[in-house]
Amino acid sequence: MLVHLENGEPVFNYQTSGGQPLANGDVTVTEAGTITYQLVDHTGKGLRFIGVGFVTPFDGIIDAITVSSDGQLLQMLDMDRSAGTTKFQFVLTNATNTLMVLSPDPQVKNDPS
């Protein structure tokens, strides 16, 4: 996940691990695994992941999240047991002030086989 500023506003762009653009950060899961997001901060504001806010945290789509100690990696455990889609926002802190930054809402869609 690349973040840069446009007119003072954070803009989020997503890529696959191979560097291909990933529209809106949406992911479809077809088997159990871990979804990893790496923060690439081009804002100069010292952004760090601190968590994820879910619209429907009890839907069973994402089973757990972890954030690295440096706040640059965020991992979501998805056992792919529940079919459906969940929306969420990344919650980031910054080194400039005590305010939090929220990402637009990417989705994870579970499509168990």
Biopython code that builds the backbone (N, CA, C, O; Angstrom):
import numpy as np
from Bio.PDB.StructureBuilder import StructureBuilder

atoms = [
    (1, "MET", "N", (0.849, -1.161, 0.000)),
    (1, "MET", "CA", (0.000, 0.000, 0.000)),
    (1, "MET", "C", (0.899, 1.230, 0.000)),
    (1, "MET", "O", (1.669, 1.449, 0.936)),
    (2, "LEU", "N", (0.796, 2.023, -1.048)),
    (2, "LEU", "CA", (1.564, 3.263, -1.162)),
    (2, "LEU", "C", (0.668, 4.425, -0.749)),
    (2, "LEU", "O", (-0.495, 4.494, -1.147)),
    (3, "VAL", "N", (1.211, 5.329, 0.043)),
    (3, "VAL", "CA", (0.453, 6.505, 0.459)),
    (3, "VAL", "C", (1.275, 7.745, 0.127)),
    (3, "VAL", "O", (2.450, 7.837, 0.484)),
    (4, "HIS", "N", (0.649, 8.689, -0.556)),
    (4, "HIS", "CA", (1.280, 9.983, -0.824)),
    (4, "HIS", "C", (0.258, 11.080, -0.584)),
    (4, "HIS", "O", (-0.921, 10.798, -0.370)),
    (5, "LEU", "N", (0.693, 12.304, -0.619)),
    (5, "LEU", "CA", (-0.196, 13.438, -0.379)),
    (5, "LEU", "C", (-0.517, 14.153, -1.691)),
    (5, "LEU", "O", (0.355, 14.356, -2.536)),
    (6, "GLU", "N", (-1.783, 14.526, -1.841)),
    (6, "GLU", "CA", (-2.236, 15.400, -2.922)),
    (6, "GLU", "C", (-3.026, 16.517, -2.265)),
    (6, "GLU", "O", (-4.059, 16.271, -1.642)),
    (7, "ASN", "N", (-2.544, 17.737, -2.402)),
    (7, "ASN", "CA", (-3.182, 18.895, -1.775)),
    (7, "ASN", "C", (-3.372, 18.684, -0.278)),
    (7, "ASN", "O", (-4.387, 19.093, 0.286)),
    (8, "GLY", "N", (-2.388, 18.040, 0.370)),
    (8, "GLY", "CA", (-2.439, 17.818, 1.810)),
    (8, "GLY", "C", (-3.293, 16.641, 2.246)),
    (8, "GLY", "O", (-3.386, 16.361, 3.441)),
    (9, "GLU", "N", (-3.921, 15.943, 1.301)),
    (9, "GLU", "CA", (-4.784, 14.793, 1.621)),
    (9, "GLU", "C", (-4.052, 13.486, 1.296)),
    (9, "GLU", "O", (-3.412, 13.387, 0.250)),
    (10, "PRO", "N", (-4.139, 12.480, 2.182)),
    (10, "PRO", "CA", (-3.512, 11.198, 1.869)),
    (10, "PRO", "C", (-4.257, 10.478, 0.746)),
    (10, "PRO", "O", (-5.486, 10.419, 0.734)),
    (11, "VAL", "N", (-3.488, 9.936, -0.191)),
    (11, "VAL", "CA", (-4.030, 9.152, -1.300)),
    (11, "VAL", "C", (-3.424, 7.761, -1.197)),
    (11, "VAL", "O", (-2.207, 7.614, -1.081)),
    (12, "PHE", "N", (-4.278, 6.737, -1.240)),
    (12, "PHE", "CA", (-3.858, 5.352, -1.068)),
    (12, "PHE", "C", (-3.883, 4.631, -2.407)),
    (12, "PHE", "O", (-4.867, 4.703, -3.143)),
    (13, "ASN", "N", (-2.793, 3.935, -2.720)),
    (13, "ASN", "CA", (-2.707, 3.102, -3.915)),
    (13, "ASN", "C", (-2.245, 1.719, -3.483)),
    (13, "ASN", "O", (-1.397, 1.582, -2.602)),
    (14, "TYR", "N", (-2.810, 0.701, -4.110)),
    (14, "TYR", "CA", (-2.498, -0.674, -3.737)),
    (14, "TYR", "C", (-1.841, -1.390, -4.906)),
    (14, "TYR", "O", (-2.135, -1.115, -6.069)),
    (15, "GLN", "N", (-0.936, -2.323, -4.571)),
    (15, "GLN", "CA", (-0.261, -3.145, -5.567)),
    (15, "GLN", "C", (-0.192, -4.577, -5.060)),
    (15, "GLN", "O", (-0.221, -4.830, -3.856)),
    (16, "THR", "N", (-0.101, -5.512, -6.008)),
    (16, "THR", "CA", (0.152, -6.899, -5.638)),
    (16, "THR", "C", (1.611, -7.020, -5.217)),
    (16, "THR", "O", (2.389, -6.082, -5.388)),
    (17, "SER", "N", (1.983, -8.171, -4.667)),
    (17, "SER", "CA", (3.381, -8.372, -4.279)),
    (17, "SER", "C", (4.311, -8.324, -5.489)),
    (17, "SER", "O", (5.511, -8.099, -5.338)),
    (18, "GLY", "N", (3.768, -8.534, -6.682)),
    (18, "GLY", "CA", (4.550, -8.448, -7.904)),
    (18, "GLY", "C", (4.621, -7.048, -8.489)),
    (18, "GLY", "O", (5.232, -6.847, -9.539)),
    (19, "GLY", "N", (3.997, -6.065, -7.814)),
    (19, "GLY", "CA", (4.055, -4.682, -8.264)),
    (19, "GLY", "C", (2.958, -4.264, -9.220)),
    (19, "GLY", "O", (2.981, -3.147, -9.737)),
    (20, "GLN", "N", (1.985, -5.152, -9.468)),
    (20, "GLN", "CA", (0.873, -4.814, -10.352)),
    (20, "GLN", "C", (-0.178, -4.017, -9.578)),
    (20, "GLN", "O", (-0.451, -4.325, -8.418)),
    (21, "PRO", "N", (-0.776, -2.990, -10.209)),
    (21, "PRO", "CA", (-1.825, -2.217, -9.531)),
    (21, "PRO", "C", (-2.984, -3.108, -9.102)),
    (21, "PRO", "O", (-3.367, -4.035, -9.817)),
    (22, "LEU", "N", (-3.532, -2.821, -7.937)),
    (22, "LEU", "CA", (-4.662, -3.569, -7.389)),
    (22, "LEU", "C", (-5.741, -2.551, -7.053)),
    (22, "LEU", "O", (-5.666, -1.874, -6.027)),
    (23, "ALA", "N", (-6.739, -2.446, -7.914)),
    (23, "ALA", "CA", (-7.789, -1.436, -7.762)),
    (23, "ALA", "C", (-8.419, -1.498, -6.379)),
    (23, "ALA", "O", (-8.905, -2.551, -5.965)),
    (24, "ASN", "N", (-8.414, -0.403, -5.679)),
    (24, "ASN", "CA", (-9.068, -0.228, -4.378)),
    (24, "ASN", "C", (-8.564, -1.147, -3.277)),
    (24, "ASN", "O", (-9.086, -1.091, -2.164)),
    (25, "GLY", "N", (-7.586, -1.979, -3.535)),
    (25, "GLY", "CA", (-7.063, -2.877, -2.508)),
    (25, "GLY", "C", (-7.932, -4.077, -2.231)),
    (25, "GLY", "O", (-7.685, -4.800, -1.266)),
    (26, "ASP", "N", (-8.961, -4.317, -3.059)),
    (26, "ASP", "CA", (-9.858, -5.452, -2.851)),
    (26, "ASP", "C", (-9.139, -6.769, -3.123)),
    (26, "ASP", "O", (-8.329, -6.860, -4.046)),
    (27, "VAL", "N", (-9.435, -7.789, -2.319)),
    (27, "VAL", "CA", (-8.810, -9.101, -2.437)),
    (27, "VAL", "C", (-9.904, -10.158, -2.411)),
    (27, "VAL", "O", (-10.838, -10.065, -1.615)),
    (28, "THR", "N", (-9.793, -11.177, -3.285)),
    (28, "THR", "CA", (-10.671, -12.341, -3.238)),
    (28, "THR", "C", (-9.856, -13.527, -2.747)),
    (28, "THR", "O", (-8.776, -13.805, -3.267)),
    (29, "VAL", "N", (-10.378, -14.224, -1.744)),
    (29, "VAL", "CA", (-9.692, -15.342, -1.107)),
    (29, "VAL", "C", (-10.423, -16.631, -1.459)),
    (29, "VAL", "O", (-11.641, -16.726, -1.303)),
    (30, "THR", "N", (-9.669, -17.626, -1.937)),
    (30, "THR", "CA", (-10.273, -18.912, -2.298)),
    (30, "THR", "C", (-9.749, -20.066, -1.448)),
    (30, "THR", "O", (-10.213, -21.197, -1.586)),
    (31, "GLU", "N", (-8.792, -19.788, -0.573)),
    (31, "GLU", "CA", (-8.290, -20.793, 0.367)),
    (31, "GLU", "C", (-7.708, -20.084, 1.585)),
    (31, "GLU", "O", (-7.368, -18.903, 1.525)),
    (32, "ALA", "N", (-7.599, -20.809, 2.673)),
    (32, "ALA", "CA", (-7.072, -20.227, 3.917)),
    (32, "ALA", "C", (-5.674, -19.671, 3.692)),
    (32, "ALA", "O", (-4.869, -20.258, 2.968)),
    (33, "GLY", "N", (-5.393, -18.534, 4.319)),
    (33, "GLY", "CA", (-4.077, -17.937, 4.187)),
    (33, "GLY", "C", (-3.985, -16.609, 4.899)),
    (33, "GLY", "O", (-4.887, -16.216, 5.639)),
    (34, "THR", "N", (-2.885, -15.928, 4.666)),
    (34, "THR", "CA", (-2.625, -14.635, 5.281)),
    (34, "THR", "C", (-2.505, -13.584, 4.195)),
    (34, "THR", "O", (-1.779, -13.770, 3.219)),
    (35, "ILE", "N", (-3.211, -12.490, 4.363)),
    (35, "ILE", "CA", (-3.137, -11.348, 3.461)),
    (35, "ILE", "C", (-2.203, -10.344, 4.122)),
    (35, "ILE", "O", (-2.434, -9.935, 5.260)),
    (36, "THR", "N", (-1.153, -9.948, 3.416)),
    (36, "THR", "CA", (-0.160, -9.038, 3.984)),
    (36, "THR", "C", (-0.188, -7.706, 3.255)),
    (36, "THR", "O", (-0.165, -7.658, 2.025)),
    (37, "TYR", "N", (-0.238, -6.626, 4.023)),
    (37, "TYR", "CA", (-0.150, -5.268, 3.483)),
    (37, "TYR", "C", (1.131, -4.643, 4.014)),
    (37, "TYR", "O", (1.379, -4.643, 5.220)),
    (38, "GLN", "N", (1.939, -4.114, 3.110)),
    (38, "GLN", "CA", (3.155, -3.398, 3.489)),
    (38, "GLN", "C", (2.930, -1.925, 3.208)),
    (38, "GLN", "O", (2.515, -1.553, 2.110)),
    (39, "LEU", "N", (3.201, -1.091, 4.190)),
    (39, "LEU", "CA", (3.022, 0.352, 4.066)),
    (39, "LEU", "C", (4.268, 0.973, 3.445)),
    (39, "LEU", "O", (5.382, 0.772, 3.930)),
    (40, "VAL", "N", (4.070, 1.722, 2.376)),
    (40, "VAL", "CA", (5.143, 2.501, 1.765)),
    (40, "VAL", "C", (4.698, 3.954, 1.867)),
    (40, "VAL", "O", (3.828, 4.404, 1.121)),
    (41, "ASP", "N", (5.300, 4.674, 2.792)),
    (41, "ASP", "CA", (4.876, 6.035, 3.135)),
    (41, "ASP", "C", (5.680, 7.064, 2.344)),
    (41, "ASP", "O", (6.873, 7.255, 2.578)),
    (42, "HIS", "N", (5.003, 7.721, 1.404)),
    (42, "HIS", "CA", (5.629, 8.795, 0.632)),
    (42, "HIS", "C", (5.083, 10.159, 1.058)),
    (42, "HIS", "O", (5.162, 11.128, 0.303)),
    (43, "THR", "N", (4.527, 10.230, 2.277)),
    (43, "THR", "CA", (3.944, 11.492, 2.753)),
    (43, "THR", "C", (4.952, 12.344, 3.518)),
    (43, "THR", "O", (4.782, 13.558, 3.624)),
    (44, "GLY", "N", (5.987, 11.727, 4.045)),
    (44, "GLY", "CA", (6.912, 12.445, 4.907)),
    (44, "GLY", "C", (6.339, 12.711, 6.293)),
    (44, "GLY", "O", (6.894, 13.501, 7.057)),
    (45, "LYS", "N", (5.235, 12.055, 6.618)),
    (45, "LYS", "CA", (4.548, 12.282, 7.897)),
    (45, "LYS", "C", (4.754, 11.156, 8.908)),
    (45, "LYS", "O", (4.176, 11.198, 9.994)),
    (46, "GLY", "N", (5.560, 10.157, 8.580)),
    (46, "GLY", "CA", (5.831, 9.073, 9.527)),
    (46, "GLY", "C", (4.625, 8.194, 9.794)),
    (46, "GLY", "O", (4.322, 7.905, 10.951)),
    (47, "LEU", "N", (3.931, 7.763, 8.752)),
    (47, "LEU", "CA", (2.750, 6.914, 8.923)),
    (47, "LEU", "C", (3.132, 5.530, 9.421)),
    (47, "LEU", "O", (4.187, 4.997, 9.080)),
    (48, "ARG", "N", (2.241, 4.954, 10.245)),
    (48, "ARG", "CA", (2.396, 3.600, 10.775)),
    (48, "ARG", "C", (1.026, 2.973, 10.900)),
    (48, "ARG", "O", (0.073, 3.636, 11.311)),
    (49, "PHE", "N", (0.913, 1.689, 10.547)),
    (49, "PHE", "CA", (-0.317, 0.944, 10.827)),
    (49, "PHE", "C", (-0.470, 0.810, 12.339)),
    (49, "PHE", "O", (0.504, 0.552, 13.046)),
    (50, "ILE", "N", (-1.702, 0.986, 12.833)),
    (50, "ILE", "CA", (-1.968, 0.632, 14.230)),
    (50, "ILE", "C", (-3.123, -0.355, 14.345)),
    (50, "ILE", "O", (-3.355, -0.916, 15.416)),
    (51, "GLY", "N", (-3.851, -0.573, 13.249)),
    (51, "GLY", "CA", (-4.941, -1.530, 13.288)),
    (51, "GLY", "C", (-5.840, -1.418, 12.074)),
    (51, "GLY", "O", (-5.522, -0.755, 11.087)),
    (52, "VAL", "N", (-6.981, -2.095, 12.183)),
    (52, "VAL", "CA", (-7.986, -2.132, 11.129)),
    (52, "VAL", "C", (-9.346, -1.996, 11.786)),
    (52, "VAL", "O", (-9.617, -2.642, 12.798)),
    (53, "GLY", "N", (-10.206, -1.157, 11.214)),
    (53, "GLY", "CA", (-11.583, -1.043, 11.686)),
    (53, "GLY", "C", (-12.503, -1.726, 10.695)),
    (53, "GLY", "O", (-12.452, -1.441, 9.498)),
    (54, "PHE", "N", (-13.349, -2.630, 11.187)),
    (54, "PHE", "CA", (-14.261, -3.389, 10.331)),
    (54, "PHE", "C", (-15.682, -2.873, 10.469)),
    (54, "PHE", "O", (-16.130, -2.541, 11.567)),
    (55, "VAL", "N", (-16.385, -2.809, 9.350)),
    (55, "VAL", "CA", (-17.799, -2.448, 9.361)),
    (55, "VAL", "C", (-18.598, -3.566, 10.024)),
    (55, "VAL", "O", (-19.530, -3.298, 10.782)),
    (56, "THR", "N", (-18.237, -4.819, 9.741)),
    (56, "THR", "CA", (-18.918, -5.989, 10.310)),
    (56, "THR", "C", (-17.868, -6.924, 10.916)),
    (56, "THR", "O", (-17.484, -7.911, 10.287)),
    (57, "PRO", "N", (-17.401, -6.621, 12.131)),
    (57, "PRO", "CA", (-16.287, -7.380, 12.715)),
    (57, "PRO", "C", (-16.633, -8.807, 13.136)),
    (57, "PRO", "O", (-15.730, -9.577, 13.463)),
    (58, "PHE", "N", (-17.899, -9.175, 13.135)),
    (58, "PHE", "CA", (-18.288, -10.502, 13.616)),
    (58, "PHE", "C", (-18.806, -11.391, 12.490)),
    (58, "PHE", "O", (-19.498, -12.376, 12.749)),
    (59, "ASP", "N", (-18.476, -11.052, 11.230)),
    (59, "ASP", "CA", (-18.990, -11.826, 10.098)),
    (59, "ASP", "C", (-18.164, -13.071, 9.782)),
    (59, "ASP", "O", (-18.560, -13.862, 8.925)),
    (60, "GLY", "N", (-17.025, -13.264, 10.453)),
    (60, "GLY", "CA", (-16.223, -14.468, 10.261)),
    (60, "GLY", "C", (-15.386, -14.478, 8.997)),
    (60, "GLY", "O", (-14.812, -15.511, 8.653)),
    (61, "ILE", "N", (-15.299, -13.357, 8.294)),
    (61, "ILE", "CA", (-14.490, -13.321, 7.070)),
    (61, "ILE", "C", (-13.003, -13.267, 7.439)),
    (61, "ILE", "O", (-12.228, -14.125, 7.014)),
    (62, "ILE", "N", (-12.608, -12.277, 8.217)),
    (62, "ILE", "CA", (-11.233, -12.178, 8.710)),
    (62, "ILE", "C", (-11.214, -12.711, 10.136)),
    (62, "ILE", "O", (-12.053, -12.345, 10.959)),
    (63, "ASP", "N", (-10.248, -13.579, 10.416)),
    (63, "ASP", "CA", (-10.203, -14.238, 11.717)),
    (63, "ASP", "C", (-9.311, -13.528, 12.725)),
    (63, "ASP", "O", (-9.570, -13.601, 13.926)),
    (64, "ALA", "N", (-8.267, -12.844, 12.265)),
    (64, "ALA", "CA", (-7.358, -12.136, 13.170)),
    (64, "ALA", "C", (-6.482, -11.197, 12.351)),
    (64, "ALA", "O", (-6.308, -11.380, 11.146)),
    (65, "ILE", "N", (-5.928, -10.180, 13.033)),
    (65, "ILE", "CA", (-4.942, -9.302, 12.396)),
    (65, "ILE", "C", (-3.743, -9.163, 13.319)),
    (65, "ILE", "O", (-3.862, -9.294, 14.537)),
    (66, "THR", "N", (-2.592, -8.897, 12.726)),
    (66, "THR", "CA", (-1.396, -8.554, 13.489)),
    (66, "THR", "C", (-0.718, -7.388, 12.788)),
    (66, "THR", "O", (-0.794, -7.238, 11.568)),
    (67, "VAL", "N", (-0.058, -6.572, 13.590)),
    (67, "VAL", "CA", (0.695, -5.432, 13.081)),
    (67, "VAL", "C", (2.136, -5.597, 13.558)),
    (67, "VAL", "O", (2.375, -5.900, 14.727)),
    (68, "SER", "N", (3.092, -5.398, 12.656)),
    (68, "SER", "CA", (4.503, -5.507, 13.033)),
    (68, "SER", "C", (4.863, -4.425, 14.046)),
    (68, "SER", "O", (4.185, -3.401, 14.130)),
    (69, "SER", "N", (5.909, -4.646, 14.802)),
    (69, "SER", "CA", (6.295, -3.697, 15.846)),
    (69, "SER", "C", (6.671, -2.328, 15.285)),
    (69, "SER", "O", (6.534, -1.322, 15.981)),
    (70, "ASP", "N", (7.142, -2.272, 14.037)),
    (70, "ASP", "CA", (7.480, -0.977, 13.445)),
    (70, "ASP", "C", (6.301, -0.331, 12.710)),
    (70, "ASP", "O", (6.427, 0.774, 12.184)),
    (71, "GLY", "N", (5.137, -1.031, 12.674)),
    (71, "GLY", "CA", (3.940, -0.471, 12.050)),
    (71, "GLY", "C", (3.974, -0.438, 10.536)),
    (71, "GLY", "O", (3.148, 0.236, 9.921)),
    (72, "GLN", "N", (4.909, -1.148, 9.917)),
    (72, "GLN", "CA", (5.029, -1.110, 8.459)),
    (72, "GLN", "C", (4.358, -2.287, 7.762)),
    (72, "GLN", "O", (4.109, -2.225, 6.558)),
    (73, "LEU", "N", (4.062, -3.351, 8.490)),
    (73, "LEU", "CA", (3.376, -4.519, 7.939)),
    (73, "LEU", "C", (2.127, -4.811, 8.737)),
    (73, "LEU", "O", (2.120, -4.711, 9.964)),
    (74, "LEU", "N", (1.066, -5.174, 8.032)),
    (74, "LEU", "CA", (-0.175, -5.579, 8.665)),
    (74, "LEU", "C", (-0.608, -6.871, 7.998)),
    (74, "LEU", "O", (-0.652, -6.958, 6.771)),
    (75, "GLN", "N", (-0.930, -7.881, 8.806)),
    (75, "GLN", "CA", (-1.350, -9.161, 8.265)),
    (75, "GLN", "C", (-2.739, -9.510, 8.757)),
    (75, "GLN", "O", (-3.078, -9.304, 9.923)),
    (76, "MET", "N", (-3.543, -10.050, 7.833)),
    (76, "MET", "CA", (-4.894, -10.508, 8.147)),
    (76, "MET", "C", (-4.954, -12.015, 7.928)),
    (76, "MET", "O", (-4.652, -12.499, 6.837)),
    (77, "LEU", "N", (-5.343, -12.752, 8.958)),
    (77, "LEU", "CA", (-5.527, -14.191, 8.859)),
    (77, "LEU", "C", (-6.942, -14.453, 8.379)),
    (77, "LEU", "O", (-7.908, -13.988, 8.983)),
    (78, "ASP", "N", (-7.061, -15.199, 7.291)),
    (78, "ASP", "CA", (-8.364, -15.534, 6.718)),
    (78, "ASP", "C", (-8.411, -17.038, 6.524)),
    (78, "ASP", "O", (-7.753, -17.570, 5.629)),
    (79, "MET", "N", (-9.179, -17.725, 7.347)),
    (79, "MET", "CA", (-9.294, -19.178, 7.250)),
    (79, "MET", "C", (-10.265, -19.600, 6.146)),
    (79, "MET", "O", (-10.417, -20.794, 5.885)),
    (80, "ASP", "N", (-10.923, -18.638, 5.494)),
    (80, "ASP", "CA", (-11.818, -18.877, 4.357)),
    (80, "ASP", "C", (-12.927, -19.869, 4.686)),
    (80, "ASP", "O", (-13.289, -20.706, 3.858)),
    (81, "ARG", "N", (-13.466, -19.768, 5.905)),
    (81, "ARG", "CA", (-14.552, -20.650, 6.325)),
    (81, "ARG", "C", (-15.917, -20.065, 6.032)),
    (81, "ARG", "O", (-16.885, -20.805, 5.860)),
    (82, "SER", "N", (-16.007, -18.739, 5.972)),
    (82, "SER", "CA", (-17.297, -18.069, 5.773)),
    (82, "SER", "C", (-17.309, -17.377, 4.419)),
    (82, "SER", "O", (-16.422, -16.582, 4.108)),
    (83, "ALA", "N", (-18.323, -17.686, 3.618)),
    (83, "ALA", "CA", (-18.478, -16.993, 2.335)),
    (83, "ALA", "C", (-19.012, -15.597, 2.597)),
    (83, "ALA", "O", (-19.760, -15.381, 3.551)),
    (84, "GLY", "N", (-18.630, -14.650, 1.754)),
    (84, "GLY", "CA", (-19.139, -13.293, 1.886)),
    (84, "GLY", "C", (-18.048, -12.268, 1.721)),
    (84, "GLY", "O", (-16.906, -12.598, 1.403)),
    (85, "THR", "N", (-18.413, -11.014, 1.941)),
    (85, "THR", "CA", (-17.509, -9.889, 1.760)),
    (85, "THR", "C", (-17.511, -9.043, 3.020)),
    (85, "THR", "O", (-18.562, -8.833, 3.625)),
    (86, "THR", "N", (-16.353, -8.557, 3.420)),
    (86, "THR", "CA", (-16.254, -7.655, 4.561)),
    (86, "THR", "C", (-15.518, -6.396, 4.135)),
    (86, "THR", "O", (-14.560, -6.460, 3.365)),
    (87, "LYS", "N", (-15.963, -5.262, 4.631)),
    (87, "LYS", "CA", (-15.322, -3.978, 4.359)),
    (87, "LYS", "C", (-14.583, -3.516, 5.602)),
    (87, "LYS", "O", (-15.004, -3.786, 6.727)),
    (88, "PHE", "N", (-13.475, -2.818, 5.389)),
    (88, "PHE", "CA", (-12.670, -2.356, 6.512)),
    (88, "PHE", "C", (-11.906, -1.110, 6.108)),
    (88, "PHE", "O", (-11.843, -0.752, 4.932)),
    (89, "GLN", "N", (-11.328, -0.457, 7.104)),
    (89, "GLN", "CA", (-10.438, 0.673, 6.872)),
    (89, "GLN", "C", (-9.187, 0.473, 7.700)),
    (89, "GLN", "O", (-9.256, 0.080, 8.864)),
    (90, "PHE", "N", (-8.033, 0.746, 7.091)),
    (90, "PHE", "CA", (-6.792, 0.728, 7.840)),
    (90, "PHE", "C", (-6.762, 1.959, 8.734)),
    (90, "PHE", "O", (-7.185, 3.042, 8.329)),
    (91, "VAL", "N", (-6.263, 1.787, 9.945)),
    (91, "VAL", "CA", (-6.087, 2.895, 10.871)),
    (91, "VAL", "C", (-4.587, 3.110, 11.010)),
    (91, "VAL", "O", (-3.837, 2.198, 11.358)),
    (92, "LEU", "N", (-4.170, 4.344, 10.727)),
    (92, "LEU", "CA", (-2.752, 4.685, 10.785)),
    (92, "LEU", "C", (-2.551, 5.862, 11.720)),
    (92, "LEU", "O", (-3.430, 6.711, 11.871)),
    (93, "THR", "N", (-1.390, 5.903, 12.343)),
    (93, "THR", "CA", (-0.981, 7.046, 13.140)),
    (93, "THR", "C", (0.118, 7.759, 12.363)),
    (93, "THR", "O", (0.611, 7.245, 11.360)),
    (94, "ASN", "N", (0.493, 8.928, 12.822)),
    (94, "ASN", "CA", (1.554, 9.670, 12.139)),
    (94, "ASN", "C", (2.457, 10.338, 13.169)),
    (94, "ASN", "O", (2.101, 10.465, 14.340)),
    (95, "ALA", "N", (3.623, 10.759, 12.713)),
    (95, "ALA", "CA", (4.605, 11.367, 13.613)),
    (95, "ALA", "C", (4.408, 12.871, 13.750)),
    (95, "ALA", "O", (5.114, 13.509, 14.531)),
    (96, "THR", "N", (3.468, 13.452, 13.012)),
    (96, "THR", "CA", (3.274, 14.899, 12.992)),
    (96, "THR", "C", (2.345, 15.396, 14.099)),
    (96, "THR", "O", (2.570, 16.457, 14.681)),
    (97, "ASN", "N", (1.291, 14.612, 14.384)),
    (97, "ASN", "CA", (0.321, 15.002, 15.412)),
    (97, "ASN", "C", (-0.312, 13.752, 16.008)),
    (97, "ASN", "O", (0.110, 12.640, 15.691)),
    (98, "THR", "N", (-1.310, 13.912, 16.860)),
    (98, "THR", "CA", (-1.937, 12.766, 17.518)),
    (98, "THR", "C", (-3.194, 12.294, 16.800)),
    (98, "THR", "O", (-3.919, 11.456, 17.336)),
    (99, "LEU", "N", (-3.474, 12.802, 15.608)),
    (99, "LEU", "CA", (-4.656, 12.408, 14.854)),
    (99, "LEU", "C", (-4.414, 11.108, 14.099)),
    (99, "LEU", "O", (-3.280, 10.791, 13.740)),
    (100, "MET", "N", (-5.484, 10.361, 13.861)),
    (100, "MET", "CA", (-5.403, 9.105, 13.126)),
    (100, "MET", "C", (-5.790, 9.333, 11.668)),
    (100, "MET", "O", (-6.535, 10.259, 11.349)),
    (101, "VAL", "N", (-5.278, 8.484, 10.797)),
    (101, "VAL", "CA", (-5.588, 8.520, 9.370)),
    (101, "VAL", "C", (-6.343, 7.242, 9.039)),
    (101, "VAL", "O", (-5.929, 6.155, 9.442)),
    (102, "LEU", "N", (-7.457, 7.364, 8.302)),
    (102, "LEU", "CA", (-8.230, 6.208, 7.855)),
    (102, "LEU", "C", (-8.090, 6.062, 6.349)),
    (102, "LEU", "O", (-8.132, 7.046, 5.611)),
    (103, "SER", "N", (-7.924, 4.820, 5.900)),
    (103, "SER", "CA", (-7.850, 4.551, 4.471)),
    (103, "SER", "C", (-9.264, 4.477, 3.894)),
    (103, "SER", "O", (-10.234, 4.340, 4.639)),
    (104, "PRO", "N", (-9.379, 4.566, 2.564)),
    (104, "PRO", "CA", (-10.654, 4.200, 1.942)),
    (104, "PRO", "C", (-10.937, 2.736, 2.275)),
    (104, "PRO", "O", (-10.056, 2.048, 2.792)),
    (105, "ASP", "N", (-12.130, 2.250, 1.993)),
    (105, "ASP", "CA", (-12.514, 0.921, 2.466)),
    (105, "ASP", "C", (-12.302, -0.191, 1.445)),
    (105, "ASP", "O", (-13.178, -0.463, 0.623)),
    (106, "PRO", "N", (-11.107, -0.849, 1.501)),
    (106, "PRO", "CA", (-10.939, -2.044, 0.675)),
    (106, "PRO", "C", (-11.818, -3.172, 1.199)),
    (106, "PRO", "O", (-12.356, -3.084, 2.303)),
    (107, "GLN", "N", (-11.965, -4.226, 0.411)),
    (107, "GLN", "CA", (-12.808, -5.351, 0.793)),
    (107, "GLN", "C", (-12.042, -6.653, 0.664)),
    (107, "GLN", "O", (-11.139, -6.776, -0.164)),
    (108, "VAL", "N", (-12.408, -7.624, 1.490)),
    (108, "VAL", "CA", (-11.970, -8.995, 1.314)),
    (108, "VAL", "C", (-13.214, -9.805, 1.037)),
    (108, "VAL", "O", (-14.176, -9.777, 1.804)),
    (109, "LYS", "N", (-13.183, -10.536, -0.081)),
    (109, "LYS", "CA", (-14.298, -11.406, -0.452)),
    (109, "LYS", "C", (-13.837, -12.838, -0.316)),
    (109, "LYS", "O", (-12.857, -13.245, -0.940)),
    (110, "ASN", "N", (-14.541, -13.608, 0.501)),
    (110, "ASN", "CA", (-14.258, -15.030, 0.642)),
    (110, "ASN", "C", (-15.109, -15.804, -0.340)),
    (110, "ASN", "O", (-16.320, -15.602, -0.430)),
    (111, "ASP", "N", (-14.460, -16.695, -1.079)),
    (111, "ASP", "CA", (-15.122, -17.542, -2.052)),
    (111, "ASP", "C", (-14.610, -18.963, -1.848)),
    (111, "ASP", "O", (-13.846, -19.478, -2.664)),
    (112, "PRO", "N", (-15.047, -19.610, -0.725)),
    (112, "PRO", "CA", (-14.535, -20.959, -0.445)),
    (112, "PRO", "C", (-14.934, -21.928, -1.564)),
    (112, "PRO", "O", (-16.032, -21.866, -2.117)),
    (113, "SER", "N", (-14.023, -22.793, -1.858)),
    (113, "SER", "CA", (-14.274, -23.784, -2.932)),
    (113, "SER", "C", (-15.155, -24.910, -2.448)),
    (113, "SER", "O", (-15.466, -25.824, -3.212)),
]
sb = StructureBuilder()
sb.init_structure("model")
sb.init_model(0)
sb.init_chain("A")
sb.init_seg("    ")
for serial, (resi, resn, name, xyz) in enumerate(atoms, 1):
    if name == "N":
        sb.init_residue(resn, " ", resi, " ")
    sb.init_atom(name, np.array(xyz, "f"), 0.0, 1.0, " ", f" {name:<3s}", serial, name[0])
structure = sb.get_structure()
